[in-house]
Amino acid sequence: MHVRNYFLLFLVVLAAIVSGCNKDEKLDDDETKAEARRISRIDRYDEEQNKVGLCALTYDSQGKIAEVASDYLYSENPEWEWRERYSYPDAKTLVITYFGDINTDGVINSDDDYVETAILNDSGYVVSINNNVSDTETSFVYTDGFLTNTEVLGYWYIRAAPAEKSKSSDVYFKYTVYKWKDGSLASWQDRDTNGWKGNLYIYDYDLKIQNKPCGIDLFWLVTDGETMPLNLFGKSSQYLPDSKSFQDEDGFYATTITYRYERDDSDYVTKIFEKRRGNESESLKYKITYQVAE
């Protein structure tokens, strides 16, 4: 089974950075806690407007994510489910367990469990992550509270029985560079020490749609459908992007995706649409349901 590393978003990151709900930011006097919202459910659609997935989020008494339950509605595997559980052993540690398929009798198949352990700094931001599958550690660098560098270094294990577990001969080293402008992410790009560069992603923000606090970081949900980012990777992008442009290192491939948002009376995003260059029409990507934070 393919394991999605929600933290290594865009990677990364995910996993990532959340909705403007930063510890560094202060609410204005006229903003009350009652106005803060958390996402309780996300419905995802394909380009034909078929609902292909739904995700339910639950929170603990401190407002931290406790569990993410995902159902994938693809016709070829209609009963496939995914669960993530979050625990916080202490103020500097977060453990996420990704459970495998749910059997027909409702029992979780623990053979596919995937566990990540994140170490947090004094601001609550992730500074390193390791897991129980590979001898790989990811570290995160912040500048003025913004994520500016992610490094992945280690050996990948050859998956086998515990007694036979061995490392591959290849060292995996990749890093990602993030650039910010006026409080929003301007671009990011994967690279490695051999000179390779991945797609260069560039964002525009002419509409100035705020990335409001809502339990997860809508910025990364918009731009990367394979991630569920938390507010643990520095300051969030201040705005949601109007468009994302990306091109490969050699310039052989480039495209632009534009986004449109429907919002409620309090300016919380309730639907996200996207339009890829060359498509005749835009398509609904996400429908978002909120619960009011207590």
C-alpha positions, 0 to 999 in steps of 0.5 A, a space after each residue: 500500500 502506498 503510504 502518503 507522508 503528510 508531513 513531507 508535503 509538497 513535499 512538504 509539506 505537507 505537510 506544511 503550515 496552517 491557516 494563518 493560525 500562527 502563535 506569532 500573530 495576535 487577534 485584533 480586539 474585535 475578533 473573538 474566539 467564537 469567530 474562530 472555526 475548525 474544519 470538520 469535513 472535506 469532500 474532494 472531487 475529480 475533474 468530472 465532478 464525481 465525489 472521490 473522497 471525504 475526510 473527517 477531522 476530530 480535535 482534542 480538548 485543546 483544539 489540536 487535531 486528534 484524528 483524521 478519517 478518510 474514505 476513498 470512494 473510487 469505484 474500483 475499491 469503494 471500501 478503502 479507508 485510512 486513519 491517522 491518529 495524533 498523540 502529544 506525549 509532551 510539549 516537544 513531541 508529536 506522534 502520528 500513526 497512519 493505519 492501513 486498510 480497514 478490514 471488512 469486519 471493521 478491524 484495522 490492519 495493523 501490518 501496514 501501520 506507519 508511525 512518524 515522530 516529530 520533535 518540536 521547538 519552543 514555538 511549537 514548530 516541527 524541527 525534525 521527523 523520523 519514522 518506523 519504515 526508513 532510516 530517514 530523518 527530515 529537518 526543517 529550518 526557519 527564518 523569522 518564523 517562516 519555513 525556508 529549508 527542508 532537508 531529507 537525509 538517510 537510507 531507505 530500508 528494503 521492506 522485509 520481515 523485521 529479522 531480515 530488514 536491511 538498508 539499500 545502498 543508495 543514500 537519499 538526500 534532498 532539500 527544498 528551498 522556500 521563498 517568501 514575500 510580504 508574508 506569503 509563500 512566493 515559490 518553492 523548489 526541490 533540489 539535491 546535492 547532485 545539482 538536480 532541481 525539481 519543478 519550480 512552483 510560483 504563486 500569485 495573490 492578486 485577489 488577497 483572499 485571507 488564509 484564515 485560521 481553520 484547523 488546517 492550512 488551506 494553502 497546502 490543501 489548495 495546492 497539494 491534494 495529497 497532503 493534510 498539513 498542520 499548523 506546525 511548520 512556521 508561519 502560514 502563508 497570509 493569503 490563498 493563491 490565485 494561481 500556481 505556475 510550475 515549470 521543470 528545470 529544463 523548461 520543457 514543461 510548464 503550466 498554470 493552475 488558477 483557483 477560485 473560492 466561494 466564501 461564507 458571510 464571515 469570509 471562510 472558504 466553503 468551496 475551492 475551484 480550479 482551472 488548468 490551462 487548456 481546460 474548457 471549464 473550471 472544476 470543483 476541487 473541495 467542499 469544506 464544512 466547519 464546526 464552530 470552535 468552543 
